[in-house]
Amino acid sequence: MEQTESFSIKRYQNAQAALDRSNFKIGYRFLKDQSRKDLETLYVFFRVIDDLVDEPFPGEDPRVEISAWMEDLSGGKKFDHPLSLRLHELVDRRGVPPETLLDVVRGMAMDLDRVRIAGMTQLREYCYLAAGAVGRACIPVFGGDLARLAPYADALGEAFQLTNILRDVKEDAARDRIYLPGDRMLHYGVSEAEVLSGVLTDGLRSLMDELWNISEQDYRKAQSLLPTAEDRKVMRPARAMEAYYHEIHREIRRRNFDVFSRQVSLSKFKKASLLLFFLVIGQWSGRSKNPSPPEVSGRGAE
């Protein structure tokens, strides 16, 4: 148990150190001091669980800590961990439902085993647990009404997660994880072996195109779920993150879905140009006045 506690604290420290590299930092400029601290708490929690599942320490059984978090967030025995105190204080003060945080843990725990997704229904459920629930937890920190804005978090979360799934097909395959829906793989004649070996067949490209279009619809749906200027103001941190994810989404299509030859990411110059565009135009715009950011010649995603 002492070794397990040592691993937990080390992972917590690593998550704190990783904060400056996180996309969560994008939204900081729109939040006041206490809200920034609360967003940090959520980020560290999400990062701790993610690292626990993806990169456990040698000899560690991640299910031990996952079980401790599930019991803690279910109202059982409190996990003897400094992050637990931070989380419960935030939950009480902000009104973040503990079951929403528990959903995040459930979603990440799904990755402990060999991942295969049967169909779109299961994929949408996973997208909610892995990303929609994260968005819901952030809404009270941003100062929004969770009951009213939950559909926005769900739509944007699904858009983000589908973008991640498309971008990370190669990386996930290396961990024996396939998030592409099995029924659609069968429809397009895509085999597990092809996905695991990184073979970009016409069928796989067509399947990725289908998921890309579903994600694009989610981005547009999310925009439509912020009809008022006040909604758009409150959700500026999420909308700033959307500018980044949506551009990665576009880059995947520009590459004709070749996510195998090199990683899809954005250069620092591209990130800066997107943020500047959002600060000058995008943060105040409604859907009808929210054009795509301009292309930057010669400095695309890296």
Number of C-alpha atoms within 10 A of each C-alpha: 7 7 9 16 13 11 19 21 15 14 21 22 13 15 22 17 12 13 16 12 9 14 14 18 16 20 18 18 12 16 18 10 10 10 18 19 15 22 22 20 19 22 21 24 21 19 20 21 23 20 17 24 22 14 12 16 16 7 8 14 13 21 13 11 19 18 14 17 22 20 15 18 23 14 10 11 12 16 17 12 14 11 18 17 13 14 20 17 13 19 18 11 11 18 14 20 15 17 15 18 25 18 21 23 24 16 20 21 20 15 16 14 11 10 16 18 17 15 15 15 11 14 20 18 13 22 23 24 25 25 25 29 24 21 24 26 26 24 23 23 25 24 14 18 14 21 10 9 19 19 18 24 25 23 24 29 28 29 31 26 22 27 23 14 20 24 23 18 20 23 17 17 19 14 14 17 20 22 21 26 19 19 14 20 20 13 10 16 14 23 15 17 10 13 22 18 12 19 16 17 15 12 17 22 16 18 21 25 17 13 20 22 14 15 24 19 15 21 21 14 17 24 20 14 19 19 12 10 12 12 15 21 17 20 22 24 22 21 21 24 17 20 19 20 21 18 20 22 23 15 20 23 16 10 10 13 20 19 20 16 9 9 15 20 19 18 13 13 13 19 18 13 16 22 20 13 17 19 13 11 14 23 19 15 15 16 16 8 10 14 11 12 16 9 11 12 6 6 12 17 19 13
